[in-house]
Structures are given as structure tokens and as C-alpha cells.
Amino acid sequence: MTTFQVEDPASLEVVAEVPDLGPKDARAAVDRADAAFAEWSRTSPRHRSDVLRRAHELMLRDKDELTALIAQENGKSLVDAAAEVGYAAEFFRWFSEEAVRPGGEYGEAPAGGVRTLVSHRPVGVAALVTPWNFPAAMATRKIAPALAAGCTVVLKPAAETPLTALAVTRLLTEAGVPDGAVEVVTTTDAAGVVSAWLSDDRVRKVSFTGSTGVGRTLLHQAADRVLNASMELGGNAPVVVTEDADLDQAVAGTMIAKFRNGGQACTAANRIYVHSDVAFDFLARLGAEVEKLTVGPAADGAAIGPVISAAALHRITEAVDLAVREGARISHRAELPDAPGYFYPPTVLADVAPDATILRQEIFGPVAPVVVWRDEDELIRLVNDTEYGLAAYVFAGELGRAIRLGERIDAGMVGINRGLVSDPSAPFGGVKQSGLGREGARDGLREFQETQYLSVDWS
């Protein structure tokens, strides 16, 4: 069997080899998932709930091992990896509770003589495609609602981080998920594997998290079969700091929004707009916090790990170099370790022009460009001048103003005076070219269900 290597981006050492599967294996995975669907979809909501609750407990039981595994194959700090395990496990608990609340309606038709019965059924075999930046959470955020709804799944994790997905799958088997209900296909041929799934009539759902460019391609393919599709795509999240904001709170929230996971998150702060009255103070405080950040391997206890690959390191370096050529200034930076990995120093850019190139691209790294604003209407124009609309963050002293600003921003999620927006109980997703559909909350379950109604004669 052909294999591919999994590399630790902090040490550049090979940590494992996994099967490099292809389209034929992808179709075989659908064979097994389709066979398992007949059984799993008929299980009671309570049974599915109990299995998911057990999966939650098993993830917490193995939290230390999963934390170490994520840090090893992804490179993120141990603190970030541990937080991800807890977040990922929570999707199993949340959807274990949603599984027993599938919903439905009963009512009389307006004209009388007819009763309408509405129910929600599992959509079928679901193809899940997940990224490398949150290898546990992006998998459980899709697997949990699919299983809760009664679907079976085929999962393609990112080639950079397949080990976590395989570990989570083993825990699901231990929790009682039947053979074939969750099939993982590890591969370096992502296009071939996913195309095989999207062209298979037995696959009735695709859920993808990744770049907007790839999402567009998958939507084209899904359109040929009118396939139920959920897309969580790219982001270009702004941070807005008003003149009356609590700067301690704003700096602390910005540090989380920007530097959690080394900036490698679709919800990461990408553009920081600070009112001119507080810009100097904010920049000084943010810069001081950035300079305190320790960079290095997770095993050394560093706060910021490497970026995922040499290509990512090159892309971020080029973006910052271009920003400097366009007039930006590197105002603050953390120190780099003497280590072989793909490390980039957490960086604050000052004097960034509102039309700078770096503000129009998803940085996906530990770089914080700061733009000064004065007029609120112009601020909103700049904030919304992007094809993306996933997340945003507003820091303001007066709560009503913060909410009004948030409501003017074209984003599916807005953090108000906080640097986190993700929660399993909330509908995660964006507008414009940041995606279609929602994950988490009741919405996440509905993404894996079809609605059916029975019109019953009642004359």
C-alpha cells in the first residue's frame, strides 16, 4: 500500500506514515457508509444520543494524548491544542442533546379537512472535508451533527494532519458507532477522492471547510447533482476599536482574535481598525503584548508554534514584505527561536494604508496590520469592502454603540468586546463568499436533515 509522511512543522521530523488512498478507496468507503446507513438511520434518537455522549467522555478521558497529537502534527501550542480538544469534545455533548430533539410539527391545514405532519429525516451518506488548522474540532463539528441526525459519513482530513482524525474515529468506535458509519480516507489526492464522492449518487451531502477558491470548485461539482452543500470558507475578519473602548479589554481581545492558533484560523483578526484618538496608546499596548510572546515548539511550552508549511511561511513573508514596500512599518515583533521549524515572528504593522494589499488577503499567520480611522461611516465602508463576511470583532465602551456597529458589519458572527466567537451552541458561519449554511446550534443538525411532510385526509 502506498503511504505518505506526516511531518512535525516545529522540528521538520517525520512523525508517522499513513495510507495514501485514492478514488477507488473513496468509493469503497461509500460502500461501507451506505451499508451502515440502513442500520444507523433506524436507531433511536436516544441511542444515538448515548453514543455521542460517550464519545464526549472518551475525548476528555484521552485529552492529554489528543493534545500532544494535535501539537505534534499541527504545531500549535499545548495551550491551544488542549483548548481545541475541549472545544471539539463539546460538539459531541451538544449534539448528543440535540439528537433527542429532532423536531417536527402537527397542524390543521387552513382550509380544514387535512392534517399536516412534518418530520425531519437524515439526508443520507455525507461527505465531510476538513482542514488542517483545527484537526479535531473541524471533524467533530461535522461528524457529531451528522451522526445525531442519523447520517453516516465519509471524511477526508487534511493531508497535513490526518492523525487526529484517525484517533477521533477510534474513539467513536469505542463509543459504539457501528462499523462503516464513520469512514476516514487519508490521501494526498484530495481532488480525486472528493470528486469520486461528489459523483456518487449514494452521497447526498457535502460539508466542506477550507478556502473560498476550493469551495467554489466544489459547489460547481455539487451543482451537477443538485447536491446538498454546506460551505465554511475563507475570512477577512476586522477588529474595530472605538475611542471610548476599554483598551485593556480591547488589547486582550485582539491578542486572542489575532494570535490564537498563531493566526491560522478562518475567524482570525485580519485587519485592526483603531480610532485615531486611542491609536498610539493601543499600538503601544498591543506591541508590548506581542513582544512578550514566546515562539517555538509546543514541547518547549511556547505560546506560538510554527506555521503549517514552508509554503505558508513563504506566503506570509512575502505579504509582510509587500506591506512594508507599500508604506507600512514593523512596529513590534516577538523573537524567533533557534529551531528548524516553519516559524514566523508575531508581528505588528503600523502606518498601514486603508487600501494596502495585505488588508485584502487572508493572512493566516501571526501578523497584525493596524489601520487608523476617524469617521464611522468611512470605517464601515472599509470594513465591508471585501468579498468575505465570516467574523468580526467590535470593542467599544458603550454597549449599545458596539451592537449598532456590529449590526452594520457584513459578517455572520460578531464578537462584542471579546475575541472569540466560536461556540457549539451558536450557529457558526458566514455571509457573502465566506460560505453557505451554519454549523453548531440547532442549525447544525438541520444541515444533515431533509424535511418531509405527510398530508393526511381528516374529513
N, C-alpha and C positions, 0 to 999 in steps of 0.2 A: 504493500500500500504506500502511495506517495504521501509524504508528510511535509509540513513547513514548521519553521522555528519561531518560537515566541521569545522576544528579546526584552530584557530589563532596560528601559531607557535611561536609567540612572547609571548603570555600570556597563552597559552595552554587552552584557553576557547573555548567552542563550540559557533560558531557564526551563524550556520544555519544547517538545515536538508534538504536534497534533496532526490528525489525518487531514490531508488536503483533498476534500471531496469535490465532486463536480455535479453537472446536471443530472447524470444518471442516478447518483446517490440522492440528489434532491427529490427526484420523482419517487424513489423508493421510500424516502421519509414521508412523502404524502400518502403512499400506500398504507403505511403503518398508522399515520394520523387519521386517515379516512376510516380505516378499520376500527380504530379505537373510538371514533366519534359516535358510532352507533350505541356503544355501551355508556360512554361518559355523558352524553347528552340526555340519557334517560335516568341518570342518577338523581336522587332527590336534592333539592337545594340545600337541605340540612347536611347531607353527606358531603357535598362539595364545600360547604362552609367549614365543616370539621377538618377536611383535608388541608384547606388553606390556612386555617388557624394553626394546625400542626406544623405547616411549613414555616410560619412566622416564628414559632417557638424554636424550631430547629436552626433557623438562621441566627437567632440570638444565642442559642447554645454554642454555635460554631463561630461566633462573632470575631474572636481573635484570629482564627485561622483564615477566615474570609478577608479580614482587614489586611493581613500580611500578604495574601494572594493578590488583592487589588493593588496594593502598594508596589508589589514586585512587577506585575505585568503592565501596569499603567503608569507608575512612577509617582503618583500623588503622595502627599504626606500621610503619615499614620493617622493624624487627627482627621484629615479629610476622608481617608479611607474608612475609618471607624464610623464617621458620621454617615457616609454613604450606606454602609451595611445596615445601620439602624433605620435609615430612610427607606431603603429597599425592602426590608422586612415588613415595614409598616403597610406596604401595599398588600401584602398577603393578609394582614389583620383587617385592614379596611374592607377589602373585597370579600373576606370571609363573612363580614357582617352584611355587605350588600347582596351576597348570594342568596340570602333568605328573604330578600325584599325585591323580587323580580318585578313587581308592579303589575298592573292590569286595571281594566275598567269594565263596569257593567252599567248599562243605562237604557232608557227608553228612547227610541227614535222620535224626533219632534212630531212626525205625522201620526204617531201611535201605531199599534198593531205589530210592532217589531221591537225586539230587544237586541242590543249590540253588546257582544262580548269581545273585549280587546285583551290580547296577551302578547308576551314578548318571548321569542324563541331564539335559540343560539343560531348565529349566522352560518356556522359550519367550520370547516378547516380554515385556520387563519395563518397567514404567512407574516412573520414578525422579523423586522430587520433593525438591528440596534447598533449604536456607535460605540467607540472605544472610551469616551471620556467618563462615562458612568456605567461601567460594565455590569454591575449588579442592578442598580436602580432602573436603568433603561429596560432591562429584561423583565424585572418583576412588575414594572408599571404596565407592561403589556400582557405578560403571562397571567397575572392574577385576575384581571377582569375577564380575560378570555375563558379561563377555567371556571370562574364563577358563573359565567353565562351559560356554560355547558359546551363551549367550543373546545376543540383540540388544536394544537399549534405546531408549526414548523418554524424554528428560529435560526436565523443566521446572525451570529455575533460578529463583531469586527475582527478582522484577522490579527490586529494588534493585541486584542485582549479576549481570547476565547476561553481561557482557563476558568474565569469566574462564572461564565455561563454554564460550563460543564459542571462546576461544583454546585451551583444552584439546582441544576437538573437532578443531580444525585440526591440532594435533599428533598426534592419533590417526590422522587421515587420512594424515599424513606417515609415521607408523609402519607403515602397512599395513592399517589397519582398513578393510574394504570399504565402499563407498557404501551408506547405509541402515542400517548396523549400529549407529550411534550418531546418533540424530536429536534435535536440540535445538529446543524450541519456546519462544520468548520471548514473554511475554504479560503483560498486566495483568488478564486474566480467568482467574485460577488455577482458580476453581471450575468454570468452563465447560470448560476444557481437561482437567482431571483427571477430571471426570465423564464426558467423552467417552471417555477411556481406560478407566475402570473399567466402563463399559457395553459395551465392545468385546470380543467373545468371543475375539479373537486375542490379547488381553493376558492373560497368565496369572500375572503377578506385579506387586505394587505394593510399592515400598520408599519410605518417607516419613521425613524428618527435619523436625521442627518442633514446634509447640505441642501439648500434650495435647488441647486442645479441638478443633483441626482433625483430629488423629489419630482421635479418637472418631468424628467425622463420616465420615472415610474408611473406617473399619472398618465402619460401618453400611452404606456403599455396597458395600464389598467382600463383605460377608456375603450380599448378594443373589445373587452369582455364586459364592459359596464360593471367593473368590479368595485365593491365597497372598499373605499380607501380612506385611511387616516394618515395625515402627514404632519409631523412636528419638525419644522425646518429651521433655517438659519435665523439669526437675530442680530440686531444692532442697537442694543439697549442704551438709552440715555439715562443719565443721572441729572436731576435738576436740584440745585441748591439755591434757595431764595435768600434775600438779605436778612430775613428775620429767623433763619433756621438756627437750631441749636447746633453749633459747629462740632462739638464733641460727638453728638449723635450722628451728624452728617458724615464726619470723617470715619467713625467706626462702621457705619452702614456702608459707606463707599468701599472701605477695605474688604468687607465681606463680599459685596456685589462684584468687585473687580478681581480680587486675588484668591477667592475660594477656588480650589482646584487649579491654581496657577492661571486663572483667567480662561481656562479651557472649558467653557460652558456656554450653551446657547443663550442662557439668560445673563451672561456676564456683562457688567457695565462696559460699554464700548466708547462712550462719549460722555464727558463730565462737564456740564454747563453750570458755572458758578457766577452768581451775581457780582457785579464789579465792586460793590461796597464791602464784600467779605472775601473777595478773590485772593488777596495777598495773604490774609490770615489762614484761609482754608488750604491754600497751596503749601504754606509752611508746615501746617499740622499734618497734612496728608503726606508730605515728603518725609517728615520725621518718622512717621509710622512705617513708611516703605523702607527707609534706610535701616530700620530695626529688623526687617525680615531676614531670616536665615534661609539660605538656599543650599540644597544638597540632597543626598539620598535620604529616603524615608527612614532607613535604618539608623541614620545619624540623628534623627529627631528634628530634621529641618522642617520649616514651615512651608516652604515652596520647593517642589520637586522639579524634575525636568519637564520640558515639553515632550510630546509623544514620539517625535521622529526627527531625523536630520532635515527632512523636507520642511517640517513645521518650523524648526529653528531658523532655517534659511529664509523662509517666508516672513517671519516676524522681524528678523534683522533687516531685511530689505524694506519692510514697511516703515520701520523707525528711521532708517537712513533717508528714505524719501521724505518723511515728515520733516526731518532736520533740514534737508535741502530746500524744502518749501517754506522754511522760516521758523519752525518750532525749535524749542530749546529743551535739552535734557536738564531738568532742574534737580532731580533727585534720583538716586539709584541704590539698590542693595548690592552687596558684594557677591561675587561669584566664587564657588568652591574650586579647589584644585582637584577636580574629578573629571572622569572621561565622558560623562553623560551629556545629554542634549539640554544643557542648562542655559537659560536666558535670564539676565538680571531684571527683577521687578523695577520698572522704570516709570517716572512721571514726566510727561511732556507739558511744558508751559508754552505760552505765546502761540498756541495753535489757532490758525485762522479758521473761521467758520466753514470755509469751503475746502479745507485740507483733505487730501486724498484718504488719509488714514481714518477719517470720520465716516467714510462711505463704504468701508470694508469691514468684515467681521475679523477682528484681530486674532482672537482665540489664543491669547497669550497674556503674560503679566505686564501689560503696557497700559498706562492711564493717561489719555490725552485730555487736557483741561482747556476749556473754552470759556471766555468771559462774556457774560450777557448783561444787557441793561433794560431792554424793552421786552415786556412779557409777550406781546403779540409776535414780535420777531423771534423770540425764543421758541414759541410753539411752532412757528413755520419751520425753523431749523430742525427741531426735534422730529417733526413729522415728515421731513423731506428725505424719505428713504423708502425703499421697496419693502422693508421689513417692519414687523409690528408684533414682536413676541412679548418682550418685557420692558419695563421702565421703572424708574425709582424717583420719588419726589421727597425732598427734605424741606420742610417749611415749619415755621414756628406756630402759625395759626392753622389748626386742623382743617377748618372749612376751606381755606385757600388751597391747602395741599390737595384736598379731594377735588376741588374745582379744576386745578391744574391737571390732576390725574385723569379726569374725565375728558379733558381736551386732547389728551395724547392718544394717538392711534396705536394701541397695544392691547393684547389680550389680557395682560397681567400688569398691575402697577403696585409696587411696594411703596407704602406711605410711611415715611420715617423709619424704614427698616430696609436691610439689604438682602432679604430673602423673600421669594415669592412662592416657592415650591411647597406643596403640602398634599398628601394623598387625598385629603378630604375636600380639596378645591379643584376646580376644572382648569387643568394646565393646557395652554395652547395659545396660538397667536392669530393675528389677522393679516390681511394683505398676503405677501409671499412668504410669511412665516408659518403657513400651514393651514390644514383643514381638520376640523374635529377637535375633541378635547380628551385628555387623559386625566384620570383621577375623578373623585366625587361620583355622583350618580351618572354623570355624563360618560365616564369611562366605561361603565357597564353597558350603557346603551350602544356604544361603538361596536360591540360584539353581539348585538341582538337585532333581529328583524321583528317588526310589528305585524301581527295578524289579527283580523277581527272576524267574528262569526256573526252573521245577520240572521237572527232567529225569528221565525214567524210566531207571533204572540196574539193572533186574532181570537 
